[in-house]
């Protein structure tokens, strides 16, 4: 018995082409035109086109039995499923009948529809296989009296067509998945932004957003404000992933001035674990709000986190807690006033050449950090004690304030901290 008869026997028994069989038409079937269909295939396909409604009904019934996803889907209606089956059966049979060209737009539209309606991709591919099997069964039923030799080319043409349409459907499905993923990401980003926005006039907006994001309504909350040279959404999502691996829920938003994060701890210890982890993520200033337990406190906590972040000098890789701030909080909350006071206090000292001005400020800073010890200041700066005394006298002469007087020293310290935190007040 020849190979052709073996192929036909396999097809007749199983309804599918054997894997070892490769039809010479298979490689060309995806071409736009398929006018080379055999006369037998064309005649059988034309007969099936006349009975398309009944064919559709059978296919829909088989799909619902074979794939629970079609029954469970709350989005894909029976009418949509029937329409998709009708369009694909009609398009495939039209091509096989030699009455038209391949219409991959039909298959791509079907793929997009199934993705949008949350039908799994394997279920989509099975639908095409079931459709192919149904067409072949009906062709065999209508081929009584036709010699096996005349049927040899029919299975190859049919399954090549099924492959062409199912491949196009997969492309449509993948395209829709990408768009849906992008839309989901945009929707989530909008919800996260809603969490951090001030909705004091509509508190339920935050509650609704947190519920949609799956966040708890009561927890050990803190807001984190992290400085970023160039804020990137990927860093925000990576941070959430790191904390999630420690069992801690959080959401992050990339904003123009850095990142905002809401940490939702089950306890205060969760918050501490999360803050320790942040030290491995962010390389610049990080501010942390005071703890709170209700979503209504988020807007205030956002302000606290930003103030805490600004309480450290630019360039520092430090974590500052709002509840620990004292003088720095006063300065960063009223920066314009702080700059004005610094300019008045330091006066001519700020007009010195850059290098000399920095020498004076560094000496003054070291003197305060060494608790007013001239010897310790000299040791820290690696200068002779007399050099320190000379600079302190020059600061007195330029500012009219002596570090030996408590009130003068207080004003000098406040002005120094303002310059370090807020920059040169003259700019």
C-alpha positions as CSV (number, residue, x, y, z in Angstrom):
1,X,0.0,0.0,0.0
2,X,1.4,3.5,-0.9
3,X,2.1,6.3,1.6
4,X,-0.9,8.2,0.4
5,X,-3.3,5.4,1.4
6,X,-1.6,5.2,4.8
7,X,-2.1,8.9,5.4
8,X,-5.7,8.7,4.4
9,X,-6.3,5.8,6.7
10,X,-4.8,7.7,9.7
11,X,-6.9,10.8,8.8
12,X,-10.1,8.8,8.5
13,X,-9.5,7.1,11.9
14,X,-8.3,10.2,13.9
15,X,-9.6,13.2,12.1
16,X,-6.0,14.7,12.2
17,X,-2.9,14.6,10.0
18,X,-0.1,12.4,11.4
19,X,3.0,14.4,12.6
20,X,5.3,12.5,10.3
21,X,3.3,13.7,7.3
22,X,4.3,17.0,5.7
23,X,2.0,18.1,2.9
24,X,3.9,20.0,0.1
25,X,1.0,22.5,0.2
26,X,1.6,23.2,3.9
27,X,4.4,25.7,3.4
28,X,2.5,27.7,0.8
29,X,-0.9,27.7,2.5
30,X,-0.2,30.9,4.4
31,X,0.1,32.8,1.2
32,X,-2.6,35.3,0.5
33,X,-4.1,33.4,-2.4
34,X,-5.3,29.8,-2.2
35,X,-6.7,29.3,-5.7
36,X,-4.8,26.0,-5.9
37,X,-7.3,24.1,-3.8
38,X,-8.1,20.7,-5.3
39,X,-11.5,20.4,-7.1
40,X,-12.5,17.8,-4.5
41,X,-11.7,20.0,-1.5
42,X,-13.4,23.0,-3.3
43,X,-16.6,21.0,-3.9
44,X,-16.8,19.6,-0.4
45,X,-16.1,23.0,1.2
46,X,-18.8,24.7,-1.0
47,X,-21.4,22.2,0.2
48,X,-20.5,23.0,3.8
49,X,-20.9,26.7,3.2
50,X,-24.5,26.1,2.3
51,X,-25.0,24.5,5.8
52,X,-23.0,27.1,7.8
53,X,-25.6,27.8,10.5
54,X,-25.9,24.1,11.5
55,X,-22.1,23.7,11.4
56,X,-21.7,26.7,13.7
57,X,-24.2,25.3,16.2
58,X,-22.3,22.0,16.3
59,X,-19.0,23.7,16.9
60,X,-20.3,26.0,19.6
61,X,-21.7,23.0,21.4
62,X,-18.4,21.1,21.2
63,X,-16.5,24.1,22.4
64,X,-18.7,24.4,25.5
65,X,-18.3,20.7,26.3
66,X,-14.5,20.7,25.7
67,X,-13.6,24.0,27.3
68,X,-15.0,25.0,30.7
69,X,-13.5,28.5,30.2
70,X,-16.2,29.2,27.6
71,X,-18.9,28.3,30.0
72,X,-17.2,30.1,33.0
73,X,-16.4,33.3,31.2
74,X,-18.5,36.2,32.4
75,X,-17.5,38.4,29.5
76,X,-17.8,36.3,26.4
77,X,-21.4,35.9,25.4
78,X,-23.0,33.0,23.5
79,X,-23.7,35.4,20.7
80,X,-20.1,36.5,20.5
81,X,-18.8,32.9,20.5
82,X,-21.3,32.0,17.7
83,X,-20.4,35.0,15.6
84,X,-16.6,34.2,16.0
85,X,-17.2,30.5,15.0
86,X,-19.4,31.6,12.0
87,X,-16.8,34.1,10.7
88,X,-13.9,31.7,11.0
89,X,-15.7,28.7,9.5
90,X,-17.0,30.8,6.7
91,X,-13.6,32.3,6.0
92,X,-11.8,28.9,6.0
93,X,-14.4,27.2,3.9
94,X,-14.5,30.1,1.4
95,X,-10.7,29.7,0.9
96,X,-11.0,25.9,0.6
97,X,-13.8,26.3,-1.9
98,X,-11.7,28.6,-4.0
99,X,-14.1,31.5,-3.7
100,X,-11.9,33.9,-1.8
101,X,-8.5,34.8,-0.3
102,X,-7.1,34.1,3.1
103,X,-8.5,36.7,5.6
104,X,-6.2,36.7,8.6
105,X,-8.0,39.8,9.9
106,X,-10.9,37.5,10.9
107,X,-8.6,35.2,12.9
108,X,-6.7,38.1,14.4
109,X,-10.0,39.7,15.5
110,X,-11.0,36.4,17.1
111,X,-7.7,36.2,19.0
112,X,-8.1,39.8,20.3
113,X,-11.7,39.0,21.4
114,X,-10.6,35.9,23.3
115,X,-7.8,37.8,25.1
116,X,-10.1,40.7,26.0
117,X,-12.7,38.2,27.3
118,X,-10.1,36.4,29.4
119,X,-10.3,33.1,27.5
120,X,-7.0,31.2,27.9
121,X,-4.8,30.9,24.8
122,X,-4.9,27.0,24.9
123,X,-8.7,27.2,24.7
124,X,-8.4,29.5,21.6
125,X,-6.1,27.0,19.9
126,X,-8.3,24.1,20.8
127,X,-11.2,25.9,19.2
128,X,-9.4,25.9,15.9
129,X,-8.5,22.2,16.2
130,X,-12.1,21.3,17.0
131,X,-13.2,23.5,14.0
132,X,-10.8,21.6,11.8
133,X,-11.9,18.3,13.0
134,X,-15.6,19.2,12.5
135,X,-14.9,20.4,8.9
136,X,-13.0,17.2,8.1
137,X,-15.8,15.0,9.6
138,X,-18.4,16.8,7.5
139,X,-16.3,16.6,4.4
140,X,-15.9,12.8,4.9
141,X,-19.7,12.6,5.4
142,X,-20.3,14.4,2.1
143,X,-17.5,12.5,0.3
144,X,-19.4,9.2,0.1
145,X,-18.7,7.7,-3.3
146,X,-15.5,9.7,-3.8
147,X,-12.5,7.5,-4.3
148,X,-9.8,7.7,-1.5
149,X,-7.2,8.9,-4.1
150,X,-9.3,12.0,-4.8
151,X,-9.3,12.8,-1.0
152,X,-5.5,12.5,-0.5
153,X,-4.9,16.3,-0.8
154,X,-7.9,17.4,1.2
155,X,-6.5,16.9,4.7
156,X,-3.3,18.7,3.9
157,X,-5.1,21.8,2.5
158,X,-7.6,21.8,5.4
159,X,-5.0,21.6,8.2
160,X,-2.7,24.1,6.5
161,X,-5.6,26.5,6.5
162,X,-6.3,25.8,10.2
163,X,-2.6,26.5,10.9
164,X,-2.7,29.7,9.0
165,X,-5.8,31.0,10.9
166,X,-4.7,29.8,14.3
167,X,-1.3,31.4,13.9
168,X,-3.0,34.7,13.0
169,X,-5.3,34.3,16.0
170,X,-2.3,33.8,18.3
171,X,-0.8,37.1,16.9
172,X,-4.1,38.9,17.6
173,X,-4.2,37.4,21.1
174,X,-0.7,38.5,21.9
175,X,-1.3,42.0,20.7
176,X,-4.4,42.3,22.8
177,X,-2.5,40.9,25.8
178,X,0.2,43.6,25.5
179,X,-2.5,46.3,25.2
180,X,-4.4,44.9,28.2
181,X,-1.2,44.7,30.3
182,X,-0.4,48.3,29.4
183,X,-4.0,49.4,30.2
184,X,-3.8,47.5,33.5
185,X,-0.5,49.1,34.4
186,X,-1.9,52.6,33.7
187,X,-5.0,51.8,35.7
188,X,-2.9,50.6,38.6
189,X,-0.6,53.7,38.4
190,X,-3.7,55.9,38.5
191,X,-5.0,54.1,41.6
192,X,-1.6,54.4,43.3
193,X,-1.4,58.1,42.5
194,X,-4.9,58.5,44.0
195,X,-3.6,56.9,47.3
196,X,-1.0,59.6,47.6
197,X,-3.1,62.6,46.4
198,X,-4.8,64.9,48.9
199,X,-8.4,63.9,49.0
200,X,-9.4,65.6,52.2
201,X,-12.6,66.7,50.5
202,X,-13.4,63.2,49.5
203,X,-11.9,60.6,51.9
204,X,-13.7,57.7,50.3
205,X,-11.6,58.1,47.1
206,X,-8.5,56.9,49.0
207,X,-10.4,54.0,50.6
208,X,-11.8,52.9,47.2
209,X,-8.3,53.1,45.7
210,X,-6.8,51.0,48.5
211,X,-9.5,48.4,48.2
212,X,-8.9,48.1,44.5
213,X,-5.2,47.7,45.1
214,X,-5.8,45.1,47.7
215,X,-4.3,47.2,50.5
216,X,-5.4,46.9,54.2
217,X,-7.5,49.6,55.6
218,X,-5.9,49.3,59.0
219,X,-2.2,48.6,59.5
220,X,1.1,50.0,60.7
221,X,1.5,52.6,58.0
222,X,4.4,54.9,57.1
223,X,4.9,57.0,54.0
224,X,8.4,57.0,52.5
225,X,9.8,59.8,50.3
226,X,13.0,58.7,48.5
227,X,15.1,61.0,46.5
228,X,15.9,59.9,43.0
229,X,18.2,61.5,40.4
230,X,16.0,60.1,37.7
231,X,12.8,58.4,39.0
232,X,11.9,55.3,37.1
233,X,8.7,53.2,37.4
234,X,10.9,50.0,37.3
235,X,12.6,51.1,40.6
236,X,9.2,51.6,42.2
237,X,8.0,48.1,41.2
238,X,11.3,46.5,42.1
239,X,11.1,48.0,45.6
240,X,7.6,46.7,46.1
241,X,8.8,43.2,45.0
242,X,11.7,43.3,47.4
243,X,9.4,44.1,50.4
244,X,6.8,41.6,49.2
245,X,9.5,38.9,49.4
246,X,9.8,39.8,53.1
247,X,6.1,39.5,53.5
248,X,5.5,43.2,53.6
249,X,2.9,44.9,51.4
250,X,3.7,48.3,49.8
251,X,2.9,50.5,46.8
252,X,5.2,52.9,45.2
253,X,4.8,55.8,42.8
254,X,7.6,57.5,40.7
255,X,7.1,61.2,40.9
256,X,9.1,64.2,39.5
257,X,10.9,64.7,42.8
258,X,11.7,61.0,43.5
259,X,9.5,58.2,44.9
260,X,6.7,58.0,47.3
261,X,5.9,54.7,49.0
262,X,3.2,53.5,51.4
263,X,4.4,50.7,53.6
264,X,1.6,48.6,55.1
265,X,3.1,46.6,58.0
266,X,1.3,44.1,60.1
267,X,3.2,45.5,63.1
268,X,5.9,48.1,63.9
269,X,8.6,45.5,63.5
270,X,7.5,45.0,59.8
271,X,8.0,48.7,59.2
272,X,11.5,48.5,60.7
273,X,12.4,45.5,58.5
274,X,11.1,47.5,55.4
275,X,13.1,50.6,56.3
276,X,16.2,48.5,56.7
277,X,15.6,47.0,53.2
278,X,15.2,50.4,51.7
279,X,18.8,51.1,52.5
280,X,19.8,48.6,49.8
281,X,17.6,50.2,47.2
282,X,17.9,54.0,47.3
283,X,21.3,55.7,47.2
284,X,20.2,59.2,48.1
285,X,18.1,60.9,50.9
286,X,15.1,59.1,52.3
287,X,12.5,60.6,54.5
288,X,10.0,58.6,56.6
289,X,6.7,59.9,58.1
290,X,5.5,59.4,61.6
291,X,3.6,56.1,61.9
292,X,-0.2,56.1,61.5
293,X,-2.9,53.4,61.4
294,X,-5.7,54.8,59.2
295,X,-5.7,55.8,55.4
296,X,-7.0,59.3,56.4
297,X,-3.5,60.1,57.6
298,X,-1.8,59.5,54.2
299,X,-1.9,63.1,52.9
300,X,-0.3,64.4,56.1
301,X,2.2,61.6,56.0
302,X,3.2,62.5,52.5
303,X,4.1,66.0,53.6
304,X,6.0,64.6,56.6
305,X,8.0,62.2,54.5
306,X,9.1,65.0,52.1
307,X,10.0,67.3,54.9
308,X,12.0,64.5,56.5
309,X,13.9,63.9,53.3
310,X,14.8,67.5,52.9
311,X,16.0,67.7,56.5
312,X,19.3,65.9,55.4
313,X,21.8,67.9,53.4
314,X,21.8,67.3,49.6
315,X,24.1,64.4,48.6
316,X,23.6,62.6,51.9
317,X,22.6,58.9,51.7
318,X,20.7,59.0,54.9
319,X,17.3,58.0,56.2
320,X,15.6,60.7,58.3
321,X,12.5,60.1,60.4
322,X,10.0,62.9,60.8
323,X,9.3,62.1,64.4
324,X,13.0,62.7,65.2
325,X,13.3,66.1,63.6
326,X,13.8,69.3,65.6
327,X,15.7,72.3,64.2
328,X,15.9,70.8,60.7
329,X,12.1,70.6,60.6
330,X,11.8,74.3,61.4
331,X,14.2,75.2,58.7
332,X,12.8,73.0,55.9
333,X,9.2,73.9,56.7
334,X,9.9,77.6,56.4
335,X,12.8,77.7,53.9
336,X,12.3,81.3,52.8
337,X,12.4,82.6,56.3
338,X,15.4,80.3,57.1
339,X,17.4,81.7,54.1
340,X,16.6,85.2,55.1
341,X,17.8,84.7,58.7
342,X,21.0,82.9,57.4
343,X,21.7,85.9,55.1
344,X,21.3,88.4,57.9
345,X,23.3,86.3,60.4
346,X,26.3,85.4,58.3
347,X,26.3,88.6,56.2
348,X,29.7,89.4,54.8
349,X,31.0,85.9,55.5
350,X,28.9,84.7,52.6
351,X,30.6,87.2,50.3
352,X,34.0,85.7,50.7
353,X,35.6,83.8,47.8
354,X,34.2,80.3,47.5
355,X,37.2,78.5,49.0
356,X,37.6,80.9,51.9
357,X,33.9,80.9,52.6
358,X,33.9,77.1,52.8
359,X,36.9,77.2,55.1
360,X,35.0,79.4,57.6
361,X,31.8,77.4,57.4
362,X,33.7,74.1,57.8
363,X,35.6,75.4,60.9
364,X,32.4,76.7,62.4
365,X,30.6,73.4,61.7
366,X,33.5,71.3,63.2
367,X,33.5,73.6,66.3
368,X,29.8,72.9,67.0
369,X,30.3,69.1,66.3
370,X,33.2,69.1,68.8
371,X,31.0,70.7,71.5
372,X,33.0,74.0,71.4
373,X,36.4,72.4,72.1
374,X,39.1,74.3,70.2
375,X,41.6,71.5,70.6
376,X,39.2,68.8,69.3
377,X,38.2,71.0,66.4
378,X,41.9,71.5,65.5
379,X,42.4,67.7,65.7
380,X,39.4,67.0,63.4
381,X,40.5,69.5,60.8
382,X,44.2,68.7,61.2
383,X,45.1,72.3,61.9
384,X,47.0,74.0,64.6
385,X,44.8,75.3,67.5
386,X,45.8,78.8,66.7
387,X,44.5,78.4,63.2
388,X,41.1,77.5,64.6
389,X,41.1,80.5,67.0
390,X,42.1,82.8,64.1
391,X,39.2,81.6,62.0
392,X,36.7,81.9,64.9
393,X,37.9,85.5,65.5
394,X,37.5,86.2,61.8
395,X,33.9,84.8,61.9
396,X,33.2,87.1,64.8
397,X,34.6,90.1,63.0
398,X,32.6,89.4,59.8
399,X,29.3,88.5,61.4
400,X,29.4,90.5,64.7
401,X,28.7,87.3,66.6
402,X,31.0,85.4,68.9
403,X,30.8,81.6,69.5
404,X,31.6,82.4,73.1
405,X,28.2,84.0,73.7
406,X,25.3,81.4,73.9
407,X,22.8,83.6,71.9
408,X,25.3,84.4,69.2
409,X,26.4,80.8,69.0
410,X,22.7,79.8,68.6
411,X,22.2,82.2,65.8
412,X,25.4,81.1,64.0
413,X,24.4,77.4,64.4
414,X,20.9,78.1,63.0
415,X,22.3,80.0,60.0
416,X,24.9,77.3,59.4
417,X,22.3,74.6,59.3
418,X,20.1,76.6,56.9
419,X,23.1,77.0,54.5
420,X,23.9,73.3,54.6
421,X,20.3,72.2,54.1
422,X,19.0,74.9,51.8
423,X,22.1,76.2,50.0
424,X,23.6,79.7,49.7
425,X,20.8,82.1,50.7
426,X,22.0,84.7,48.2
427,X,20.9,82.4,45.4
